[in-house]
Amino acid sequence: MSEDIIRITNLKKTYKIYSSTKDRVFDAFSLGSKKRYREFNALNNINFNVEKGETVGIIGTNGAGKSTLLKIITGVLNPTEGDVEIKGKISALLELGAGFNEEYTGMENIFLNGRMMGYNRKEMEKKVDNIVEFADIGDFIDQPVKTYSSGMFARLAFSVAINVEPDILIVDEALSVGDIFFQNKCYKKFAELRDKGVTILFVTHDIGSVRQMCSRVLWLEKGTPKFFGDANLGCDMYMDEKRKKYEYVSAHTKDKDGKEMFIIEIDEERKYPVLTHVDDRFHNEKVQIKSVFFTTETGDYANTQYVDKKYVAHVVVECMEDMDSLIVGFIMENKKGLPLYDINNFINQQEVIKGKKGQVLEVEFHYQLPRIMNGEYVVCATVAQGTQSKHEILTWLHGVRQVEIVNTGYNSSYIEIPSKIQVFANSRENSYFI
């Protein structure tokens, strides 16, 4: 069993909110017995642990307490109640510019940050070349950081944070200001650090990154934990909560949003393979996913699939009550939880499904397998109600099937795009580069 490198127990952070400066002064000097403030719990009843080498995402809306939690873990703030146990050296990238002196040059700030982390100058001199190379800000490294753009600031701050060999790396939304190329570079570095056993706490609004990078996720809501566990399940619950808050879902979707799909009525016995394995599930009592399986067009089971060949995905749903405007679909994910493609009846045909209580609906998706990378993939199945832009997730099952994809080509990326390639030869004299 892995040891806990971070353990948070019964954590609470309370602030006193005063109506006026006078009330603050009276309270500071204990003048009078009257309570002149109200208490605001920025964090309350926080309990979780992080194992060595684990990457944990922290999600939640603005004001949920994410940054406050990280400041307590890094020692910037003290908790009102509770215990924080840390085993190892922390490198933190919190607010942009935290720990930097704007009057100093980038190079001077590198050594300043090193001193704050306990490294002497000689130790930092061994690290400085890697820091400068990763930051890639050119001659600006010798200019005062007050002249930097926010993107340059992020480059230098992140480069310092990752190159000081931390046991724990904490990142709080700092990458959102960088360009996409630098962000891509950072995520690759995250993976490298994770493989080396570095523990990462990652605060972001990018749910896709949490799914791909994190094994577990902590969801904070108004300072209290709403979920702590599997990253995919937590992200599903969080996104569904956001949809419920910001979108009104109509129970009856008319033609302008999606026409009703024609359903073929059958009256015959059908046998479906049961779900023998489900990693995680999120569901209610309105609809249940009973079976998910793949076949060839001739009806043979197809747990092994070949790129460019045609297959049929079957998602079998049982309605516990009358349902309008159903969206049924599946998602193919790689081992890291990255969704490569998805199909549902609304995206592909702008049609919704109507089901009756007690009815079993077998939804077939006929498709040609795209040229994706050779390997094993995981299938997720989902049922929602509404339209693609305004819907409520009713049921979501992770890991219902494992599919082996066979690609005999030589692609080195996840998706191979069919293309036509032409080459034109010209003389040097007729070639101008402007």
Summary of the structure (lengths in Angstrom):
residues: 434
radius of gyration: 26.9
end to end distance: 60.5
largest distance: 91.3
contacts: 1298
relative contact order: 0.11
helix: 26%
strand: 37%
